[in-house]
Amino acid sequence: MGVRLLLAIGAGAVAAVPFGLLLLLVEGAWPPLLRLDAGAARRLHEVALEHPGWTATLRFLSDWLWDPATLRIAVALLTGWLLYRRAWRLAAWAATTAIGGALIGVLVKVVVERARPSLQDPVAQAPGYSFPSGHAMTATTSCAVLLLVLLPLVPRRWRGLCWAAAGISVLGVGFTRIALGVHWFSDVIGGWLLGGAVVVLTGWAFEAWRSDAGRPRTDVSEGLEPELTDEEPEPRAYGPESGSRDR
């Protein structure tokens, strides 16, 4: 188990490398990145000012449908359902990924202290620091949790649509934050990368947990725990009434 957990930590560290590189560019105020951020903010802000109906739609998507609170409530409800199904490990993974991702995101924001875009005639306001985007990071971790937990319950012919819906949601969240002028382009990329690194780390740790319980490795297209469709999805070795490992 120890070796597998070390591998999980290593996978998470590798996945965090792109985020680390982006963080260095942000902290170093790399001119090409600053020009990209400023150009995207300026062009999208012009569109937002010229099309108030479009901007209102973006506000609804960002503040309600894809708001972090909405996504976290969805994950919390899913976690509660997993506990009801006695899928203890999946519930622990979902909660750890969501809560851990939120705490890491806040910590990085406080450390970096990047200011949000300051635009003339802003169409939206947001408190706190800018890097990384909390909306983008929460969308990444939340959609990953919902997708990887629920895939075993979805008929195979519909799974492609589930992946597409998750991808559109994650990309859509990022676009709304830039278009509303509350985040730089690199903030959103940072949120996606850091959220992805958290999912890789916890996902590999969960696979190590599965291996320790004697279950085979799974393909990501099958979800984290294909046995969720069984009447008793949890290995006896990890049930609350267990006294010994399954053989």
C-alpha atoms as an extended CHARMM CRD file, in Angstrom:
* protein
*
       247  EXT
         1         1  MET       CA              0.0000000000        0.0000000000        0.0000000000  PROA      1               0.0000000000
         2         2  GLY       CA              2.8600000000        2.3740000000        0.8580000000  PROA      2               0.0000000000
         3         3  VAL       CA              4.4800000000        1.9950000000       -2.5640000000  PROA      3               0.0000000000
         4         4  ARG       CA              1.1830000000        2.5750000000       -4.3320000000  PROA      4               0.0000000000
         5         5  LEU       CA              0.5190000000        5.6970000000       -2.2920000000  PROA      5               0.0000000000
         6         6  LEU       CA              3.9810000000        6.9920000000       -3.1680000000  PROA      6               0.0000000000
         7         7  LEU       CA              3.1480000000        6.3880000000       -6.8250000000  PROA      7               0.0000000000
         8         8  ALA       CA             -0.0910000000        8.3320000000       -6.3500000000  PROA      8               0.0000000000
         9         9  ILE       CA              1.8140000000       11.2420000000       -4.8220000000  PROA      9               0.0000000000
        10        10  GLY       CA              4.3030000000       11.0780000000       -7.6800000000  PROA      10              0.0000000000
        11        11  ALA       CA              1.4860000000       11.1480000000      -10.2390000000  PROA      11              0.0000000000
        12        12  GLY       CA             -0.0230000000       14.1740000000       -8.5150000000  PROA      12              0.0000000000
        13        13  ALA       CA              3.3430000000       15.9300000000       -8.4920000000  PROA      13              0.0000000000
        14        14  VAL       CA              3.8470000000       15.2810000000      -12.2170000000  PROA      14              0.0000000000
        15        15  ALA       CA              0.3310000000       16.5400000000      -12.9460000000  PROA      15              0.0000000000
        16        16  ALA       CA              1.1190000000       19.7140000000      -10.9620000000  PROA      16              0.0000000000
        17        17  VAL       CA              4.1960000000       20.5480000000      -13.0590000000  PROA      17              0.0000000000
        18        18  PRO       CA              2.2680000000       22.5360000000      -15.7330000000  PROA      18              0.0000000000
        19        19  PHE       CA              0.5710000000       24.5220000000      -12.9780000000  PROA      19              0.0000000000
        20        20  GLY       CA              3.9260000000       25.1860000000      -11.3350000000  PROA      20              0.0000000000
        21        21  LEU       CA              5.3560000000       26.4770000000      -14.5880000000  PROA      21              0.0000000000
        22        22  LEU       CA              2.3560000000       28.7550000000      -15.1160000000  PROA      22              0.0000000000
        23        23  LEU       CA              2.6740000000       30.0150000000      -11.5510000000  PROA      23              0.0000000000
        24        24  LEU       CA              6.2960000000       30.9600000000      -12.1980000000  PROA      24              0.0000000000
        25        25  LEU       CA              5.2650000000       32.9050000000      -15.3050000000  PROA      25              0.0000000000
        26        26  VAL       CA              2.5170000000       34.7110000000      -13.3920000000  PROA      26              0.0000000000
        27        27  GLU       CA              4.7700000000       35.5660000000      -10.4630000000  PROA      27              0.0000000000
        28        28  GLY       CA              7.5190000000       36.6570000000      -12.8340000000  PROA      28              0.0000000000
        29        29  ALA       CA              5.1120000000       38.8690000000      -14.8220000000  PROA      29              0.0000000000
        30        30  TRP       CA              6.2290000000       37.2780000000      -18.1090000000  PROA      30              0.0000000000
        31        31  PRO       CA              5.4530000000       39.9200000000      -20.7700000000  PROA      31              0.0000000000
        32        32  PRO       CA              3.9190000000       37.5780000000      -23.4150000000  PROA      32              0.0000000000
        33        33  LEU       CA              1.5400000000       36.1690000000      -20.7900000000  PROA      33              0.0000000000
        34        34  LEU       CA              0.5930000000       39.6510000000      -19.6020000000  PROA      34              0.0000000000
        35        35  ARG       CA             -0.1290000000       40.7130000000      -23.1820000000  PROA      35              0.0000000000
        36        36  LEU       CA             -2.2740000000       37.6270000000      -23.7300000000  PROA      36              0.0000000000
        37        37  ASP       CA             -4.2110000000       38.2680000000      -20.5190000000  PROA      37              0.0000000000
        38        38  ALA       CA             -4.7290000000       41.9530000000      -21.2920000000  PROA      38              0.0000000000
        39        39  GLY       CA             -5.7320000000       41.3290000000      -24.9120000000  PROA      39              0.0000000000
        40        40  ALA       CA             -8.2930000000       38.6620000000      -24.0300000000  PROA      40              0.0000000000
        41        41  ALA       CA             -9.7420000000       40.8050000000      -21.2500000000  PROA      41              0.0000000000
        42        42  ARG       CA            -10.0370000000       43.8510000000      -23.4790000000  PROA      42              0.0000000000
        43        43  ARG       CA            -11.6870000000       42.0920000000      -26.4310000000  PROA      43              0.0000000000
        44        44  LEU       CA            -14.1690000000       40.1170000000      -24.3620000000  PROA      44              0.0000000000
        45        45  HSD       CA            -15.0350000000       43.1680000000      -22.2810000000  PROA      45              0.0000000000
        46        46  GLU       CA            -15.9030000000       45.0870000000      -25.4340000000  PROA      46              0.0000000000
        47        47  VAL       CA            -18.2680000000       42.2930000000      -26.4750000000  PROA      47              0.0000000000
        48        48  ALA       CA            -19.8330000000       42.2040000000      -23.0060000000  PROA      48              0.0000000000
        49        49  LEU       CA            -20.5370000000       45.9500000000      -23.1130000000  PROA      49              0.0000000000
        50        50  GLU       CA            -22.0020000000       45.8050000000      -26.6110000000  PROA      50              0.0000000000
        51        51  HSD       CA            -24.2960000000       42.8100000000      -25.9180000000  PROA      51              0.0000000000
        52        52  PRO       CA            -26.0590000000       43.1690000000      -22.5390000000  PROA      52              0.0000000000
        53        53  GLY       CA            -28.3430000000       40.1870000000      -23.2070000000  PROA      53              0.0000000000
        54        54  TRP       CA            -25.3220000000       37.9570000000      -23.8010000000  PROA      54              0.0000000000
        55        55  THR       CA            -23.6960000000       39.3250000000      -20.6560000000  PROA      55              0.0000000000
        56        56  ALA       CA            -26.8160000000       38.5990000000      -18.5850000000  PROA      56              0.0000000000
        57        57  THR       CA            -26.7310000000       34.9930000000      -19.8010000000  PROA      57              0.0000000000
        58        58  LEU       CA            -23.0780000000       34.6830000000      -18.8080000000  PROA      58              0.0000000000
        59        59  ARG       CA            -23.9030000000       36.0990000000      -15.3910000000  PROA      59              0.0000000000
        60        60  PHE       CA            -26.6510000000       33.5260000000      -14.8750000000  PROA      60              0.0000000000
        61        61  LEU       CA            -24.3620000000       30.6800000000      -15.8900000000  PROA      61              0.0000000000
        62        62  SER       CA            -21.4950000000       31.9070000000      -13.7240000000  PROA      62              0.0000000000
        63        63  ASP       CA            -23.4810000000       32.9890000000      -10.6610000000  PROA      63              0.0000000000
        64        64  TRP       CA            -26.0840000000       30.2240000000      -10.5490000000  PROA      64              0.0000000000
        65        65  LEU       CA            -25.7250000000       27.1590000000      -12.7630000000  PROA      65              0.0000000000
        66        66  TRP       CA            -21.9060000000       26.9050000000      -12.5340000000  PROA      66              0.0000000000
        67        67  ASP       CA            -21.4160000000       28.7560000000       -9.2780000000  PROA      67              0.0000000000
        68        68  PRO       CA            -19.0080000000       26.9450000000       -6.8950000000  PROA      68              0.0000000000
        69        69  ALA       CA            -21.7430000000       26.7420000000       -4.2580000000  PROA      69              0.0000000000
        70        70  THR       CA            -24.0530000000       24.9720000000       -6.7350000000  PROA      70              0.0000000000
        71        71  LEU       CA            -21.3550000000       22.5060000000       -7.7480000000  PROA      71              0.0000000000
        72        72  ARG       CA            -20.3330000000       21.8320000000       -4.1490000000  PROA      72              0.0000000000
        73        73  ILE       CA            -23.9500000000       21.1930000000       -3.1820000000  PROA      73              0.0000000000
        74        74  ALA       CA            -24.1730000000       18.6860000000       -6.0380000000  PROA      74              0.0000000000
        75        75  VAL       CA            -21.0400000000       16.9100000000       -4.7680000000  PROA      75              0.0000000000
        76        76  ALA       CA            -22.3620000000       17.0000000000       -1.1900000000  PROA      76              0.0000000000
        77        77  LEU       CA            -25.6440000000       15.4110000000       -2.2840000000  PROA      77              0.0000000000
        78        78  LEU       CA            -23.7230000000       12.7910000000       -4.2210000000  PROA      78              0.0000000000
        79        79  THR       CA            -21.5600000000       12.0760000000       -1.1730000000  PROA      79              0.0000000000
        80        80  GLY       CA            -24.6730000000       11.6820000000        0.9670000000  PROA      80              0.0000000000
        81        81  TRP       CA            -26.1320000000        9.2560000000       -1.5510000000  PROA      81              0.0000000000
        82        82  LEU       CA            -22.8900000000        7.2520000000       -1.5720000000  PROA      82              0.0000000000
        83        83  LEU       CA            -23.0390000000        7.0000000000        2.2180000000  PROA      83              0.0000000000
        84        84  TYR       CA            -26.6290000000        5.7990000000        1.9280000000  PROA      84              0.0000000000
        85        85  ARG       CA            -25.4430000000        3.1700000000       -0.5750000000  PROA      85              0.0000000000
        86        86  ARG       CA            -22.6930000000        2.2510000000        1.9150000000  PROA      86              0.0000000000
        87        87  ALA       CA            -20.0210000000        3.0630000000       -0.6650000000  PROA      87              0.0000000000
        88        88  TRP       CA            -17.7270000000        4.4100000000        2.0400000000  PROA      88              0.0000000000
        89        89  ARG       CA            -14.5430000000        4.7310000000        0.0150000000  PROA      89              0.0000000000
        90        90  LEU       CA            -16.1800000000        6.5450000000       -2.8870000000  PROA      90              0.0000000000
        91        91  ALA       CA            -17.8520000000        8.9310000000       -0.4420000000  PROA      91              0.0000000000
        92        92  ALA       CA            -14.4860000000        9.6030000000        1.2090000000  PROA      92              0.0000000000
        93        93  TRP       CA            -12.8500000000       10.1840000000       -2.1960000000  PROA      93              0.0000000000
        94        94  ALA       CA            -15.5700000000       12.5800000000       -3.3500000000  PROA      94              0.0000000000
        95        95  ALA       CA            -15.4250000000       14.6030000000       -0.1290000000  PROA      95              0.0000000000
        96        96  THR       CA            -11.6230000000       14.6530000000       -0.0350000000  PROA      96              0.0000000000
        97        97  THR       CA            -11.3400000000       15.7810000000       -3.6480000000  PROA      97              0.0000000000
        98        98  ALA       CA            -13.9040000000       18.5580000000       -3.2500000000  PROA      98              0.0000000000
        99        99  ILE       CA            -12.7550000000       19.8560000000        0.1360000000  PROA      99              0.0000000000
       100       100  GLY       CA             -9.0550000000       19.3830000000       -0.5350000000  PROA      100             0.0000000000
       101       101  GLY       CA             -9.3360000000       21.1650000000       -3.8680000000  PROA      101             0.0000000000
       102       102  ALA       CA            -11.1720000000       24.1040000000       -2.2970000000  PROA      102             0.0000000000
       103       103  LEU       CA             -8.6130000000       24.5030000000        0.4920000000  PROA      103             0.0000000000
       104       104  ILE       CA             -5.6360000000       24.2520000000       -1.8780000000  PROA      104             0.0000000000
       105       105  GLY       CA             -7.1960000000       26.8310000000       -4.1900000000  PROA      105             0.0000000000
       106       106  VAL       CA             -7.7200000000       29.3090000000       -1.3420000000  PROA      106             0.0000000000
       107       107  LEU       CA             -4.1830000000       28.7480000000       -0.0620000000  PROA      107             0.0000000000
       108       108  VAL       CA             -2.6290000000       29.4400000000       -3.4660000000  PROA      108             0.0000000000
       109       109  LYS       CA             -4.7440000000       32.5810000000       -3.8960000000  PROA      109             0.0000000000
       110       110  VAL       CA             -3.5290000000       33.9400000000       -0.5570000000  PROA      110             0.0000000000
       111       111  VAL       CA              0.0910000000       33.1410000000       -1.3410000000  PROA      111             0.0000000000
       112       112  VAL       CA              0.0710000000       34.6270000000       -4.8650000000  PROA      112             0.0000000000
       113       113  GLU       CA             -2.1180000000       37.6810000000       -4.0720000000  PROA      113             0.0000000000
       114       114  ARG       CA             -2.7690000000       38.5030000000       -7.7140000000  PROA      114             0.0000000000
       115       115  ALA       CA             -5.1220000000       41.4010000000       -8.3750000000  PROA      115             0.0000000000
       116       116  ARG       CA             -8.2020000000       40.8880000000      -10.5130000000  PROA      116             0.0000000000
       117       117  PRO       CA             -8.6680000000       42.7390000000      -13.8090000000  PROA      117             0.0000000000
       118       118  SER       CA             -9.5240000000       46.4220000000      -13.4030000000  PROA      118             0.0000000000
       119       119  LEU       CA            -11.7090000000       47.4010000000      -16.3530000000  PROA      119             0.0000000000
       120       120  GLN       CA            -13.5680000000       50.5790000000      -17.2020000000  PROA      120             0.0000000000
       121       121  ASP       CA            -17.3520000000       50.1180000000      -16.8550000000  PROA      121             0.0000000000
       122       122  PRO       CA            -17.1030000000       46.5880000000      -15.3850000000  PROA      122             0.0000000000
       123       123  VAL       CA            -20.0490000000       44.2630000000      -16.0450000000  PROA      123             0.0000000000
       124       124  ALA       CA            -19.3940000000       42.1000000000      -12.9590000000  PROA      124             0.0000000000
       125       125  GLN       CA            -17.5320000000       42.1980000000       -9.6650000000  PROA      125             0.0000000000
       126       126  ALA       CA            -15.8710000000       39.4790000000       -7.5950000000  PROA      126             0.0000000000
       127       127  PRO       CA            -14.1130000000       39.6010000000       -4.2110000000  PROA      127             0.0000000000
       128       128  GLY       CA            -10.7260000000       38.2150000000       -3.2760000000  PROA      128             0.0000000000
       129       129  TYR       CA             -7.6070000000       37.4750000000       -5.2480000000  PROA      129             0.0000000000
       130       130  SER       CA             -7.4790000000       36.3310000000       -8.8380000000  PROA      130             0.0000000000
       131       131  PHE       CA             -5.0370000000       33.4270000000       -9.3150000000  PROA      131             0.0000000000
       132       132  PRO       CA             -6.1040000000       30.6990000000       -9.7280000000  PROA      132             0.0000000000
       133       133  SER       CA             -9.7750000000       30.9720000000      -10.6630000000  PROA      133             0.0000000000
       134       134  GLY       CA            -11.8310000000       29.3310000000       -7.9380000000  PROA      134             0.0000000000
       135       135  HSD       CA            -14.7440000000       28.8510000000      -10.3290000000  PROA      135             0.0000000000
       136       136  ALA       CA            -12.5390000000       27.0490000000      -12.8550000000  PROA      136             0.0000000000
       137       137  MET       CA            -10.8940000000       24.8840000000      -10.2260000000  PROA      137             0.0000000000
       138       138  THR       CA            -14.1860000000       23.9640000000       -8.5450000000  PROA      138             0.0000000000
       139       139  ALA       CA            -15.7360000000       23.1080000000      -11.9110000000  PROA      139             0.0000000000
       140       140  THR       CA            -12.7970000000       20.8190000000      -12.6860000000  PROA      140             0.0000000000
       141       141  THR       CA            -12.8630000000       18.9320000000       -9.3970000000  PROA      141             0.0000000000
       142       142  SER       CA            -16.6680000000       18.8160000000       -9.1030000000  PROA      142             0.0000000000
       143       143  CYS       CA            -17.3220000000       17.6550000000      -12.6560000000  PROA      143             0.0000000000
       144       144  ALA       CA            -14.5990000000       15.0310000000      -12.2700000000  PROA      144             0.0000000000
       145       145  VAL       CA            -16.1940000000       13.7380000000       -9.0650000000  PROA      145             0.0000000000
       146       146  LEU       CA            -19.6950000000       13.6080000000      -10.5420000000  PROA      146             0.0000000000
       147       147  LEU       CA            -18.4670000000       11.9870000000      -13.7370000000  PROA      147             0.0000000000
       148       148  LEU       CA            -16.1070000000        9.3860000000      -12.2820000000  PROA      148             0.0000000000
       149       149  VAL       CA            -18.5730000000        8.3250000000       -9.6000000000  PROA      149             0.0000000000
       150       150  LEU       CA            -21.7080000000        8.1120000000      -11.7440000000  PROA      150             0.0000000000
       151       151  LEU       CA            -20.2880000000        6.6480000000      -14.9760000000  PROA      151             0.0000000000
       152       152  PRO       CA            -20.9340000000        3.0060000000      -13.9180000000  PROA      152             0.0000000000
       153       153  LEU       CA            -24.6340000000        3.8430000000      -13.6250000000  PROA      153             0.0000000000
       154       154  VAL       CA            -24.8220000000        5.2790000000      -17.1520000000  PROA      154             0.0000000000
       155       155  PRO       CA            -25.4330000000        3.0080000000      -20.1880000000  PROA      155             0.0000000000
       156       156  ARG       CA            -22.3290000000        2.8390000000      -22.3670000000  PROA      156             0.0000000000
       157       157  ARG       CA            -24.0040000000        4.5170000000      -25.3250000000  PROA      157             0.0000000000
       158       158  TRP       CA            -24.6300000000        7.6380000000      -23.2140000000  PROA      158             0.0000000000
       159       159  ARG       CA            -21.2270000000        7.9220000000      -21.5790000000  PROA      159             0.0000000000
       160       160  GLY       CA            -19.7960000000        9.9900000000      -24.4120000000  PROA      160             0.0000000000
       161       161  LEU       CA            -22.4990000000       12.5840000000      -23.7630000000  PROA      161             0.0000000000
       162       162  CYS       CA            -21.5770000000       12.6240000000      -20.0720000000  PROA      162             0.0000000000
       163       163  TRP       CA            -17.9280000000       13.3060000000      -20.9080000000  PROA      163             0.0000000000
       164       164  ALA       CA            -18.9960000000       16.0230000000      -23.3460000000  PROA      164             0.0000000000
       165       165  ALA       CA            -21.2900000000       17.6620000000      -20.7710000000  PROA      165             0.0000000000
       166       166  ALA       CA            -18.5100000000       17.6770000000      -18.1810000000  PROA      166             0.0000000000
       167       167  GLY       CA            -16.0240000000       19.1280000000      -20.6660000000  PROA      167             0.0000000000
       168       168  ILE       CA            -18.4260000000       21.8240000000      -21.8370000000  PROA      168             0.0000000000
       169       169  SER       CA            -19.1800000000       22.7720000000      -18.2370000000  PROA      169             0.0000000000
       170       170  VAL       CA            -15.5190000000       23.1110000000      -17.3030000000  PROA      170             0.0000000000
       171       171  LEU       CA            -14.6840000000       25.1080000000      -20.4360000000  PROA      171             0.0000000000
       172       172  GLY       CA            -17.8470000000       27.1720000000      -20.1120000000  PROA      172             0.0000000000
       173       173  VAL       CA            -17.0900000000       28.1680000000      -16.5430000000  PROA      173             0.0000000000
       174       174  GLY       CA            -13.6610000000       29.4110000000      -17.5640000000  PROA      174             0.0000000000
       175       175  PHE       CA            -15.0270000000       31.3870000000      -20.4970000000  PROA      175             0.0000000000
       176       176  THR       CA            -17.6790000000       33.1190000000      -18.3910000000  PROA      176             0.0000000000
       177       177  ARG       CA            -15.1120000000       34.2800000000      -15.8430000000  PROA      177             0.0000000000
       178       178  ILE       CA            -12.8870000000       35.8590000000      -18.4900000000  PROA      178             0.0000000000
       179       179  ALA       CA            -15.7900000000       37.3120000000      -20.4780000000  PROA      179             0.0000000000
       180       180  LEU       CA            -17.2610000000       38.9150000000      -17.3440000000  PROA      180             0.0000000000
       181       181  GLY       CA            -13.9050000000       40.5330000000      -16.6200000000  PROA      181             0.0000000000
       182       182  VAL       CA            -13.3940000000       39.0180000000      -13.1650000000  PROA      182             0.0000000000
       183       183  HSD       CA            -10.4390000000       36.7970000000      -14.0770000000  PROA      183             0.0000000000
       184       184  TRP       CA             -7.4510000000       36.8600000000      -16.3720000000  PROA      184             0.0000000000
       185       185  PHE       CA             -7.0860000000       34.1370000000      -18.9930000000  PROA      185             0.0000000000
       186       186  SER       CA             -4.1160000000       32.6670000000      -17.0990000000  PROA      186             0.0000000000
       187       187  ASP       CA             -6.1980000000       32.5510000000      -13.8830000000  PROA      187             0.0000000000
       188       188  VAL       CA             -8.6260000000       30.1970000000      -15.5760000000  PROA      188             0.0000000000
       189       189  ILE       CA             -5.8730000000       28.0270000000      -17.0340000000  PROA      189             0.0000000000
       190       190  GLY       CA             -4.3380000000       27.8730000000      -13.5600000000  PROA      190             0.0000000000
       191       191  GLY       CA             -7.6470000000       26.7680000000      -12.0530000000  PROA      191             0.0000000000
       192       192  TRP       CA             -8.0290000000       24.0080000000      -14.5960000000  PROA      192             0.0000000000
       193       193  LEU       CA             -4.4520000000       22.7820000000      -14.1470000000  PROA      193             0.0000000000
       194       194  LEU       CA             -4.5210000000       22.8280000000      -10.3470000000  PROA      194             0.0000000000
       195       195  GLY       CA             -7.9390000000       21.2000000000      -10.2120000000  PROA      195             0.0000000000
       196       196  GLY       CA             -6.7470000000       18.5140000000      -12.6080000000  PROA      196             0.0000000000
       197       197  ALA       CA             -3.6720000000       17.8650000000      -10.4560000000  PROA      197             0.0000000000
       198       198  VAL       CA             -5.8750000000       17.3850000000       -7.3840000000  PROA      198             0.0000000000
       199       199  VAL       CA             -8.0800000000       14.8940000000       -9.2380000000  PROA      199             0.0000000000
       200       200  VAL       CA             -5.0460000000       12.9660000000      -10.5020000000  PROA      200             0.0000000000
       201       201  LEU       CA             -3.5940000000       12.7700000000       -6.9910000000  PROA      201             0.0000000000
       202       202  THR       CA             -6.7890000000       11.6200000000       -5.2800000000  PROA      202             0.0000000000
       203       203  GLY       CA             -7.7410000000        9.3630000000       -8.1930000000  PROA      203             0.0000000000
       204       204  TRP       CA             -4.4270000000        7.5070000000       -8.0560000000  PROA      204             0.0000000000
       205       205  ALA       CA             -4.7280000000        7.2420000000       -4.2850000000  PROA      205             0.0000000000
       206       206  PHE       CA             -8.1720000000        5.7000000000       -4.7610000000  PROA      206             0.0000000000
       207       207  GLU       CA             -6.7290000000        3.1940000000       -7.2280000000  PROA      207             0.0000000000
       208       208  ALA       CA             -4.1340000000        2.2620000000       -4.6130000000  PROA      208             0.0000000000
       209       209  TRP       CA             -6.9920000000        1.7760000000       -2.1710000000  PROA      209             0.0000000000
       210       210  ARG       CA             -8.7680000000       -0.4950000000       -4.6650000000  PROA      210             0.0000000000
       211       211  SER       CA             -5.6300000000       -2.5630000000       -5.1910000000  PROA      211             0.0000000000
       212       212  ASP       CA             -5.1850000000       -2.9490000000       -1.4570000000  PROA      212             0.0000000000
       213       213  ALA       CA             -8.7530000000       -4.2890000000       -1.2880000000  PROA      213             0.0000000000
       214       214  GLY       CA             -7.9400000000       -6.8740000000       -3.9700000000  PROA      214             0.0000000000
       215       215  ARG       CA             -9.8660000000       -5.2220000000       -6.7700000000  PROA      215             0.0000000000
       216       216  PRO       CA             -8.4780000000       -4.8870000000      -10.3160000000  PROA      216             0.0000000000
       217       217  ARG       CA             -7.3980000000       -1.6460000000      -11.9250000000  PROA      217             0.0000000000
       218       218  THR       CA            -10.1460000000        0.1490000000      -13.8140000000  PROA      218             0.0000000000
       219       219  ASP       CA            -10.1830000000        2.1640000000      -16.9970000000  PROA      219             0.0000000000
       220       220  VAL       CA            -11.2090000000        5.7730000000      -16.4630000000  PROA      220             0.0000000000
       221       221  SER       CA            -14.0140000000        5.2720000000      -18.9830000000  PROA      221             0.0000000000
       222       222  GLU       CA            -15.6080000000        2.8320000000      -16.5210000000  PROA      222             0.0000000000
       223       223  GLY       CA            -15.5640000000        5.2350000000      -13.5870000000  PROA      223             0.0000000000
       224       224  LEU       CA            -13.5980000000        4.8700000000      -10.3840000000  PROA      224             0.0000000000
       225       225  GLU       CA            -15.6780000000        2.0510000000       -8.9170000000  PROA      225             0.0000000000
       226       226  PRO       CA            -17.5900000000       -0.0570000000      -11.4770000000  PROA      226             0.0000000000
       227       227  GLU       CA            -18.8740000000       -2.1630000000       -8.5680000000  PROA      227             0.0000000000
       228       228  LEU       CA            -21.1280000000        0.7450000000       -7.5820000000  PROA      228             0.0000000000
       229       229  THR       CA            -23.8980000000       -0.9980000000       -9.5320000000  PROA      229             0.0000000000
       230       230  ASP       CA            -23.6850000000       -4.0280000000       -7.2060000000  PROA      230             0.0000000000
       231       231  GLU       CA            -26.0070000000       -4.4260000000       -4.2430000000  PROA      231             0.0000000000
       232       232  GLU       CA            -22.9880000000       -4.2330000000       -1.9320000000  PROA      232             0.0000000000
       233       233  PRO       CA            -20.4590000000       -1.9490000000       -3.6600000000  PROA      233             0.0000000000
       234       234  GLU       CA            -18.0240000000       -1.8360000000       -0.7570000000  PROA      234             0.0000000000
       235       235  PRO       CA            -15.3830000000       -4.5590000000       -0.2090000000  PROA      235             0.0000000000
       236       236  ARG       CA            -15.9780000000       -6.2070000000        3.1550000000  PROA      236             0.0000000000
       237       237  ALA       CA            -12.4210000000       -5.3730000000        4.1800000000  PROA      237             0.0000000000
       238       238  TYR       CA            -13.4240000000       -1.6950000000        4.3450000000  PROA      238             0.0000000000
       239       239  GLY       CA            -16.9590000000       -1.9260000000        5.6520000000  PROA      239             0.0000000000
       240       240  PRO       CA            -17.6610000000       -0.4420000000        9.0970000000  PROA      240             0.0000000000
       241       241  GLU       CA            -18.4580000000       -3.9000000000       10.4660000000  PROA      241             0.0000000000
       242       242  SER       CA            -15.3900000000       -5.5330000000        9.0030000000  PROA      242             0.0000000000
       243       243  GLY       CA            -12.9050000000       -7.1970000000       11.2300000000  PROA      243             0.0000000000
       244       244  SER       CA            -10.5690000000       -8.7030000000        8.6310000000  PROA      244             0.0000000000
       245       245  ARG       CA             -9.4430000000       -8.3970000000        5.0290000000  PROA      245             0.0000000000
       246       246  ASP       CA            -11.2810000000      -10.2350000000        2.2280000000  PROA      246             0.0000000000
       247       247  ARG       CA             -9.3340000000      -13.1050000000        0.8080000000  PROA      247             0.0000000000
